[in-house]
C-alpha cells in the first residue's frame, strides 16, 4: 500500500523536473536582476528551491 507521505514526496520530487523542462517559460532575457538575465537568475533560484523540496521529500521518506 502506498502511503500519503510517499505520494507527497513523489510530488515534491516531480515539481522541479516539470519546471526545468518548461524551457519556453524561462528562455528569455528580461527582466534582469542585478545585471543577470532572467534565464540565469531563474535557474539559480530553482536550484535553491529544488534543494528545499528534495530535503523535505527525504525527510518524509526517512520517517517511515
C-alpha positions in Angstrom: 0.0 0.0 0.0 1.3 3.4 -0.9 1.3 5.9 1.9 0.3 9.6 1.7 3.9 10.5 2.6 5.2 8.6 -0.4 2.8 10.3 -2.7 3.6 13.7 -1.3 7.4 13.0 -1.6 6.9 12.0 -5.2 5.0 15.2 -6.0 7.7 17.3 -4.3 10.4 15.5 -6.5 8.4 16.0 -9.7 7.9 19.8 -9.3 11.5 20.8 -10.2 11.6 18.5 -13.2 8.4 20.0 -14.6 9.7 23.5 -14.1 13.1 22.6 -15.7 11.6 21.0 -18.7 9.3 24.0 -19.4 12.1 25.8 -21.1 10.0 28.2 -23.2 8.6 29.8 -20.0 12.1 31.0 -18.9 14.1 31.2 -22.1 14.2 35.0 -22.1 16.5 37.8 -21.1 14.1 40.3 -19.4 13.6 41.1 -16.6 17.1 41.2 -15.4 18.1 41.1 -11.7 21.3 42.9 -10.7 22.5 42.7 -14.3 21.8 39.0 -14.6 19.4 37.9 -17.4 16.2 36.2 -16.3 17.4 32.9 -17.7 20.3 32.7 -15.3 18.8 34.0 -12.1 15.6 32.0 -12.6 17.6 28.7 -12.9 19.7 29.7 -9.9 16.6 30.4 -7.8 15.2 27.0 -8.8 18.3 25.3 -7.7 17.7 26.6 -4.2 14.0 25.7 -4.3 14.8 22.2 -5.6 17.2 21.7 -2.7 14.5 22.6 -0.2 11.9 20.3 -2.0 14.3 17.4 -2.2 15.2 17.8 1.5 11.6 17.8 2.6 10.9 14.7 0.4 13.9 12.9 2.0 12.7 13.8 5.5 9.2 12.5 4.6 10.6 9.2 3.4 13.1 8.8 6.2 10.4 9.0 8.9 8.7 5.7 8.0 
